[in-house]
Amino acid sequence: MNPLQAANRIHDHTRLECRICWYVYDPAQGDEVEQVPPGTPFTALPAHWRCPQCDAEADKFLPLEEG
């Protein structure tokens, strides 16, 4: 899946997984490390946000298949 296809699949509730370390960003939980409150969609994360586990940039994340 290319980044454009991935972007079309990101909704407010979509969980995304880091392609480097497999950390899952869950909007329902937010990110305590960066003080991102629960309920924050991935698309609303601050521009400086990076993976809290491996420091990868946000463009290294892909939507998880919900099933």
C-alpha positions as a LaTeX table, in Angstrom:
\begin{tabular}{lrrr}
\hline
Residue & $x$ (\AA) & $y$ (\AA) & $z$ (\AA) \\
\hline
Met1 & 0.00 & 0.00 & 0.00 \\
Asn2 & 1.45 & 3.36 & $-0.96$ \\
Pro3 & 1.20 & 6.43 & 1.34 \\
Leu4 & $-1.65$ & 7.97 & $-0.67$ \\
Gln5 & $-3.73$ & 4.81 & $-0.37$ \\
Ala6 & $-2.97$ & 4.71 & 3.35 \\
Ala7 & $-4.00$ & 8.35 & 3.84 \\
Asn8 & $-7.38$ & 7.64 & 2.24 \\
Arg9 & $-8.01$ & 4.95 & 4.88 \\
Ile10 & $-7.30$ & 7.10 & 7.95 \\
His11 & $-10.41$ & 8.07 & 9.87 \\
Asp12 & $-10.66$ & 9.68 & 13.30 \\
His13 & $-10.84$ & 6.27 & 15.02 \\
Thr14 & $-8.18$ & 4.52 & 12.88 \\
Arg15 & $-5.31$ & 2.92 & 14.78 \\
Leu16 & $-1.92$ & 3.10 & 13.04 \\
Glu17 & 1.17 & 0.94 & 13.40 \\
Cys18 & 4.79 & 2.01 & 13.13 \\
Arg19 & 6.54 & 0.14 & 10.32 \\
Ile20 & 9.83 & 0.28 & 12.25 \\
Cys21 & 8.96 & $-1.02$ & 15.74 \\
Trp22 & 5.27 & $-2.03$ & 15.51 \\
Tyr23 & 4.13 & 0.52 & 18.09 \\
Val24 & 0.39 & 1.11 & 17.69 \\
Tyr25 & $-0.99$ & 4.64 & 17.98 \\
Asp26 & $-4.55$ & 4.34 & 19.26 \\
Pro27 & $-6.56$ & 7.59 & 19.13 \\
Ala28 & $-8.70$ & 6.37 & 22.02 \\
Gln29 & $-5.60$ & 6.37 & 24.25 \\
Gly30 & $-3.61$ & 9.31 & 22.85 \\
Asp31 & 0.09 & 9.55 & 23.75 \\
Glu32 & 1.16 & 10.29 & 27.32 \\
Val33 & 4.79 & 10.88 & 26.30 \\
Glu34 & 3.89 & 13.85 & 24.07 \\
Gln35 & 0.88 & 14.84 & 26.20 \\
Val36 & $-1.57$ & 14.09 & 23.39 \\
Pro37 & $-4.99$ & 13.65 & 25.00 \\
Pro38 & $-7.18$ & 10.59 & 24.41 \\
Gly39 & $-9.52$ & 11.09 & 21.47 \\
Thr40 & $-6.88$ & 12.75 & 19.26 \\
Pro41 & $-6.96$ & 11.32 & 15.71 \\
Phe42 & $-3.63$ & 10.49 & 14.08 \\
Thr43 & $-4.28$ & 13.19 & 11.49 \\
Ala44 & $-4.51$ & 15.80 & 14.28 \\
Leu45 & $-1.16$ & 14.97 & 15.91 \\
Pro46 & 1.31 & 17.87 & 16.14 \\
Ala47 & 3.73 & 18.17 & 13.20 \\
His48 & 6.68 & 17.37 & 15.50 \\
Trp49 & 5.11 & 14.12 & 16.78 \\
Arg50 & 7.27 & 11.01 & 16.44 \\
Cys51 & 6.90 & 7.38 & 17.50 \\
Pro52 & 7.34 & 7.29 & 21.28 \\
Gln53 & 9.10 & 3.92 & 21.06 \\
Cys54 & 11.62 & 4.30 & 18.23 \\
Asp55 & 11.47 & 8.02 & 17.28 \\
Ala56 & 10.27 & 7.29 & 13.71 \\
Glu57 & 8.48 & 10.09 & 11.89 \\
Ala58 & 4.70 & 9.94 & 11.50 \\
Asp59 & 4.99 & 9.04 & 7.81 \\
Lys60 & 6.37 & 5.64 & 8.89 \\
Phe61 & 2.92 & 4.63 & 10.20 \\
Leu62 & 0.32 & 2.62 & 8.30 \\
Pro63 & $-3.33$ & 1.98 & 9.18 \\
Leu64 & $-4.08$ & $-1.30$ & 10.92 \\
Glu65 & $-6.61$ & $-3.60$ & 9.32 \\
Glu66 & $-9.65$ & $-3.63$ & 11.54 \\
Gly67 & $-11.37$ & $-6.94$ & 11.57 \\
\hline
\end{tabular}
